Amino acid sequence: MCQRAMIAIALACKPRLLIADEPTTGLDVTTQKAIVDLLVALAAERGTATVLITHDLALASERCSRLAVMQGGRVVEIAETVEILRQPREPYTRSLIAATPRADEDTTTRTGGAPAAVAPQPLLAVESLCRDYRLRTAGGMAARAWGQISRTGNVREIDILRAVDNVTFDLSPGESVGLVGESGSGKSTLAALIVRLIDPTAGRIRFRGEDVGAIPARHSARAAFRRARHTAFDAIAEPIRRLGPLARARPLAGVVHELAEMVGLAAALLSRLPHQLSGGEKARVGIARAIALRPSLLVLDEPTASLDVRVQAVILDLLAKLRDEFAMTYFFVSHDLAVVRRVCERVLVMRSGQIVESGMTEKVLTAPDHPYTKELVAAIPRAAHRELVQNASAR
């Protein structure tokens, strides 16, 4: 809805030229398709020329007649879209094409490729999990309009938005499981429930057999030091200072520098504040902080969103390496199906708070059973896939 409002503002004065800078970043594939279809239709209707700025090469390839590739402040290559995809001249262009995740990628070559062996006891067990929010509206209209659940307290109807609706699944040690779905489907709410940032309305969350869902979120959050302006060093060191024995066993600075080196973050960047770091550098800080206490389960909510494809590829490779090195289990929340296919052995598809389909990633994303999953897969930009595959295999 925010994107539609921005498009309306941009087109209000009937411009001859429209510059769309990352108009679909952070959107799920079905919403992305709807937004881009709308943008293209309105531009064609009004005779508006459009410059689409994006790190999504598949999207640009599907929607643009010409491509310009920029590196270091210079346009290093510009030509017809088909020509660039088939015969990229510049090494940088070739590296972008090679780094672009593909929805038709063979997942058997994934790092850590084979599915994890089923353990006698799951690392994480989510049982009939629900999370409700009370809507501040009158007459029950909001709940009915959103197609969500209205419960009756007594005679008068109470508006309830059920963000997570009776979700049940297990994660085995060492496994990577993806969670996909459109914006507003409940993915981030489910992730927040698992890491105990918010309390469930009903259901259980068992970690190593312990009912961690019974621990109030306010107690879990109390240990977090919420000062806004952490340096990269502070951000990585915080969980060690508050929760870990590593700081007592070894000098804290040495542990932080070791973690930074592990994730490929230069030591010179540790003194910088968040606004002084690039997107890829921030992602590395977040990963270093998350693995500081050697967790057995890591919940990643859109860890590569807004990163360009080359940085995204590096971060995904890093996550795969760390997973293998420390035998971690990943719960990977994303709207990018190609990324999920690259990282995860299993996938859960979420819609309106419910898991509507689950299974091995290859099966779900190539031969989905549920109509909604079919809709998600069909919305992936596909125009560039054949050329992307040909160029990647040629190298």
C-alpha distance (Angstrom), angle and dihedral (degrees) to the residues before:
residue distance angle dihedral
M1 . . .
C2 3.81 . .
Q3 3.81 89.7 .
R4 3.81 91.8 50.3
A5 3.80 90.6 51.0
M6 3.82 90.4 51.4
I7 3.81 91.5 49.0
A8 3.81 89.9 51.5
I9 3.82 90.4 51.1
A10 3.80 92.1 47.3
L11 3.82 93.5 50.2
A12 3.82 96.9 39.6
C13 3.81 94.7 98.3
K14 3.83 94.7 40.6
P15 3.82 96.8 -114.7
R16 3.79 120.9 -157.7
L17 3.81 90.4 -143.4
L18 3.80 126.1 38.8
I19 3.83 120.2 -167.5
A20 3.81 110.5 -160.6
D21 3.82 109.9 -169.2
E22 3.82 109.7 -164.5
P23 3.83 93.3 -34.0
T24 3.81 93.3 172.8
T25 3.83 102.7 40.1
G26 3.79 110.8 134.4
L27 3.80 94.6 12.2
D28 3.79 124.6 122.5
V29 3.80 116.4 -115.4
T30 3.80 96.7 -102.1
T31 3.82 93.1 49.9
Q32 3.81 89.6 42.9
K33 3.80 90.7 54.7
A34 3.81 92.2 48.3
I35 3.82 92.2 49.1
V36 3.81 94.7 46.7
D37 3.82 92.2 44.9
L38 3.80 88.5 52.5
L39 3.80 92.7 47.1
V40 3.81 93.3 49.0
A41 3.81 93.6 45.6
L42 3.81 94.2 49.7
A43 3.81 92.7 45.0
A44 3.81 91.0 51.0
E45 3.79 92.1 46.3
R46 3.82 91.9 52.2
G47 3.81 97.7 36.5
T48 3.81 91.3 -118.1
A49 3.80 121.0 162.9
T50 3.81 111.9 -135.2
V51 3.79 132.8 -153.5
L52 3.82 109.3 -162.7
I53 3.81 113.1 -159.7
T54 3.79 110.6 -165.0
H55 3.80 145.6 140.0
D56 3.82 88.9 -144.8
L57 3.80 102.3 98.4
A58 3.80 93.9 -178.1
L59 3.82 90.8 54.9
A60 3.81 92.8 47.4
S61 3.80 90.8 47.1
E62 3.78 92.2 52.5
R63 3.80 97.2 45.3
C64 3.82 108.0 29.8
S65 3.79 129.7 74.6
R66 3.81 92.8 -157.3
L67 3.80 133.3 27.9
A68 3.79 130.2 -151.6
V69 3.80 117.1 -165.4
M70 3.81 116.7 -153.2
Q71 3.81 128.1 -161.9
G72 3.77 129.1 168.8
G73 3.80 93.7 -8.1
R74 3.82 94.1 -51.0
V75 3.78 132.8 100.0
V76 3.80 99.7 -124.1
E77 3.79 97.2 179.5
I78 3.80 136.4 14.6
A79 3.79 127.5 172.5
E80 3.79 144.9 116.7
T81 3.80 110.9 -43.7
V82 3.81 95.1 -118.9
E83 3.81 91.6 48.9
I84 3.82 93.7 52.1
L85 3.80 92.8 47.3
R86 3.79 93.8 47.8
Q87 3.79 99.4 39.0
P88 3.82 113.3 15.5
R89 3.80 109.2 -174.9
E90 3.79 101.5 -165.4
P91 3.84 123.5 71.1
Y92 3.81 89.1 -135.7
T93 3.82 91.4 56.3
R94 3.78 90.4 49.1
S95 3.81 90.2 50.8
L96 3.83 90.8 52.2
I97 3.80 91.3 51.7
A98 3.79 92.1 46.9
A99 3.83 91.9 49.7
T100 3.81 95.3 50.2
P101 3.83 110.7 109.3
R102 3.80 112.4 -126.9
A103 3.78 126.5 -148.4
D104 3.82 88.5 -142.5
E105 3.81 94.4 51.7
D106 3.80 116.8 137.9
T107 3.80 103.0 -112.2
T108 3.80 93.4 -163.2
T109 3.81 87.8 81.9
R110 3.80 92.5 56.0
T111 3.78 116.6 125.6
G112 3.77 105.9 -99.0
G113 3.83 83.4 16.3
A114 3.79 106.5 174.1
P115 3.80 117.0 77.6
A116 3.77 114.1 -100.1
A117 3.79 116.5 -98.5
V118 3.79 112.7 -100.5
A119 3.80 109.6 -101.7
P120 3.83 122.8 -141.9
Q121 3.80 88.8 -117.3
P122 3.81 123.5 28.3
L123 3.78 118.4 -120.9
L124 3.82 90.4 -136.2
A125 3.79 125.9 21.6
V126 3.81 119.6 -174.6
E127 3.80 112.9 -168.4
S128 3.83 125.2 -168.9
L129 3.81 90.8 -34.9
C130 3.81 118.3 -172.4
R131 3.79 134.5 176.4
D132 3.81 121.6 -172.0
Y133 3.79 130.5 -170.6
R134 3.79 123.7 -161.6
L135 3.79 110.9 -126.8
R136 3.81 116.5 -136.6
T137 3.80 95.2 -138.8
A138 3.77 135.9 104.8
G139 3.77 132.5 -115.7
G140 3.79 99.8 16.5
M141 3.82 92.6 -86.8
A142 3.81 98.0 125.4
A143 3.79 94.8 53.2
R144 3.80 92.4 47.0
A145 3.81 93.3 44.0
W146 3.82 91.6 54.9
G147 3.79 92.2 47.0
Q148 3.79 90.3 -120.4
I149 3.78 131.7 135.4
S150 3.81 123.8 -73.2
R151 3.78 116.2 -164.9
T152 3.77 126.4 -162.2
G153 3.76 116.0 -128.6
N154 3.81 97.8 -179.7
V155 3.79 125.0 -41.1
R156 3.82 96.2 -36.1
E157 3.82 118.7 72.4
I158 3.81 116.0 -117.1
D159 3.82 118.3 -151.7
I160 3.78 112.0 -125.0
L161 3.78 127.1 175.2
R162 3.80 109.7 -156.0
A163 3.81 105.2 -154.1
V164 3.82 95.0 174.5
D165 3.79 115.2 30.7
N166 3.83 121.1 -165.1
V167 3.83 96.7 -44.2
T168 3.81 118.7 -178.3
F169 3.82 128.0 176.9
D170 3.81 142.7 128.1
L171 3.81 133.6 -133.8
S172 3.79 120.3 -152.7
P173 3.83 122.3 -147.1
G174 3.80 111.8 -84.2
E175 3.81 93.8 13.1
S176 3.82 127.5 129.7
V177 3.79 114.5 -146.3
G178 3.78 122.7 -177.5
L179 3.79 125.4 -147.9
V180 3.80 115.0 -157.2
G181 3.78 135.7 172.5
E182 3.78 143.0 120.6
S183 3.80 124.1 -64.6
G184 3.79 109.7 -74.3
S185 3.80 94.2 22.5
G186 3.81 92.1 120.4
K187 3.82 101.2 -100.6
S188 3.80 97.8 130.2
T189 3.81 91.9 41.1
L190 3.80 89.6 54.8
A191 3.82 90.7 48.5
A192 3.83 90.7 49.0
L193 3.80 90.4 50.9
I194 3.81 92.3 51.5
V195 3.82 94.0 51.0
R196 3.82 89.3 44.3
L197 3.79 99.9 -116.1
I198 3.81 90.9 129.9
D199 3.81 133.4 23.4
P200 3.80 124.4 -111.0
T201 3.78 121.1 -120.5
A202 3.80 90.5 -143.9
G203 3.77 140.3 -11.3
R204 3.79 135.2 51.1
I205 3.79 137.5 -82.0
R206 3.79 111.7 -160.9
F207 3.79 120.7 -171.2
R208 3.81 113.2 -172.2
G209 3.78 87.7 -17.7
E210 3.82 95.2 -53.2
D211 3.80 118.5 118.9
V212 3.82 97.2 -125.1
G213 3.79 90.1 166.9
A214 3.80 87.8 73.4
I215 3.82 90.4 63.6
P216 3.84 108.2 91.4
A217 3.80 113.1 -115.3
R218 3.81 90.6 -128.9
H219 3.80 89.5 67.1
S220 3.80 92.1 48.9
A221 3.78 92.3 48.9
R222 3.80 95.8 45.0
A223 3.80 93.6 78.8
A224 3.79 92.4 56.6
F225 3.80 113.9 103.6
R226 3.80 103.2 -140.2
R227 3.77 103.9 -168.4
A228 3.79 105.8 145.0
R229 3.80 101.7 -141.5
H230 3.76 107.2 58.6
T231 3.76 121.0 158.3
A232 3.79 115.9 -131.8
F233 3.83 87.6 -101.0
D234 3.83 91.8 53.0
A235 3.79 92.6 47.9
I236 3.81 92.9 53.1
A237 3.82 93.8 40.8
E238 3.82 97.3 48.5
P239 3.82 99.9 80.7
I240 3.82 90.2 44.4
R241 3.82 92.3 51.5
R242 3.79 93.7 48.1
L243 3.77 105.8 32.1
G244 3.76 112.3 12.5
P245 3.80 137.3 82.7
L246 3.82 91.8 -149.1
A247 3.80 92.7 85.8
R248 3.80 90.9 57.6
A249 3.80 94.4 45.8
R250 3.81 97.2 47.4
P251 3.81 138.1 14.6
L252 3.80 107.8 -77.1
A253 3.81 93.8 -133.6
G254 3.78 90.9 56.9
V255 3.81 92.3 51.1
V256 3.82 92.3 49.0
H257 3.80 92.9 48.4
E258 3.80 89.8 48.9
L259 3.82 91.2 52.0
A260 3.82 90.8 47.5
E261 3.79 90.5 51.8
M262 3.80 90.1 47.5
V263 3.83 91.8 58.4
G264 3.79 95.5 39.0
L265 3.82 97.2 -106.7
A266 3.82 113.4 147.6
A267 3.80 113.8 -120.5
A268 3.82 89.9 -128.7
L269 3.83 89.0 65.9
L270 3.80 95.3 58.6
S271 3.82 92.6 86.0
R272 3.81 93.2 53.9
L273 3.80 127.7 103.7
P274 3.83 121.2 -126.5
H275 3.81 95.4 -97.6
Q276 3.81 89.2 55.5
L277 3.81 92.9 59.0
S278 3.80 130.5 80.1
G279 3.78 122.1 -121.8
G280 3.79 91.8 -100.1
E281 3.80 91.9 48.5
K282 3.81 91.3 50.6
A283 3.80 89.3 50.8
R284 3.81 89.8 53.5
V285 3.83 91.2 50.1
G286 3.80 89.7 51.0
I287 3.79 92.1 49.9
A288 3.82 92.9 46.8
R289 3.81 89.9 50.4
A290 3.80 92.1 47.3
I291 3.81 95.1 51.0
A292 3.83 95.3 40.5
L293 3.81 92.1 102.4
R294 3.81 94.3 39.4
P295 3.82 95.5 -115.5
S296 3.78 120.1 -159.5
L297 3.84 91.2 -147.2
L298 3.80 124.2 42.5
V299 3.83 121.6 -172.6
L300 3.81 110.3 -157.0
D301 3.81 116.5 -168.8
E302 3.84 109.6 -165.7
P303 3.84 93.6 -35.5
T304 3.82 93.7 174.2
A305 3.82 100.8 37.8
S306 3.84 113.4 134.5
L307 3.82 93.0 11.6
D308 3.80 119.5 125.1
V309 3.79 114.9 -112.1
R310 3.81 96.5 -102.6
V311 3.83 93.9 50.8
Q312 3.80 89.2 42.3
A313 3.81 90.6 54.5
V314 3.82 91.0 50.6
I315 3.83 92.1 49.6
L316 3.81 92.2 48.1
D317 3.80 91.0 49.5
L318 3.81 88.9 49.1
L319 3.81 91.9 51.2
A320 3.81 90.7 49.4
K321 3.81 90.8 50.3
L322 3.81 93.4 48.6
R323 3.77 91.7 46.6
D324 3.79 90.7 55.0
E325 3.80 93.6 42.7
F326 3.81 97.1 49.7
A327 3.84 99.5 26.6
M328 3.81 91.6 -123.6
T329 3.79 126.5 171.2
Y330 3.82 115.6 -131.1
F331 3.81 128.5 -150.4
F332 3.79 99.8 -169.8
V333 3.82 117.6 -164.5
S334 3.81 114.1 -166.2
H335 3.78 144.5 137.9
D336 3.82 90.5 -147.7
L337 3.80 105.0 95.5
A338 3.81 93.5 -172.7
V339 3.80 91.1 56.4
V340 3.81 91.6 46.9
R341 3.79 89.8 50.4
R342 3.78 90.3 53.4
V343 3.81 96.0 48.2
C344 3.81 109.2 30.2
E345 3.79 135.4 65.2
R346 3.80 93.5 -163.4
V347 3.78 131.4 32.4
L348 3.81 135.4 -161.4
V349 3.81 119.2 -156.7
M350 3.80 114.9 -148.6
R351 3.79 129.6 -163.4
S352 3.82 129.2 167.7
G353 3.78 91.1 -10.5
Q354 3.80 95.8 -51.5
I355 3.81 133.7 102.7
V356 3.80 101.1 -122.7
E357 3.82 97.6 176.2
S358 3.77 138.0 9.8
G359 3.77 137.6 172.8
M360 3.78 145.2 103.0
T361 3.82 109.5 -21.6
E362 3.80 95.0 -124.0
K363 3.80 92.8 53.1
V364 3.82 97.3 42.8
L365 3.82 95.4 47.7
T366 3.80 97.6 41.3
A367 3.82 101.4 36.2
P368 3.83 107.3 17.4
D369 3.80 119.3 -176.2
H370 3.81 102.9 -161.8
P371 3.83 118.4 76.0
Y372 3.81 91.2 -130.8
T373 3.80 92.7 53.6
K374 3.80 88.7 49.7
E375 3.82 88.1 52.5
L376 3.82 91.6 51.3
V377 3.80 93.2 48.9
A378 3.81 92.1 45.5
A379 3.83 90.7 53.5
I380 3.83 94.2 60.2
P381 3.85 110.7 111.0
R382 3.80 103.6 -107.8
A383 3.81 106.6 169.4
A384 3.79 93.6 98.3
H385 3.79 99.3 40.7
R386 3.78 98.4 95.6
E387 3.81 93.4 47.7
L388 3.80 91.3 43.5
V389 3.79 90.9 53.2
Q390 3.81 93.1 45.6
N391 3.81 93.3 49.8
A392 3.81 93.6 44.6
S393 3.81 93.0 49.4
A394 3.80 92.3 45.2
R395 3.78 89.3 60.2
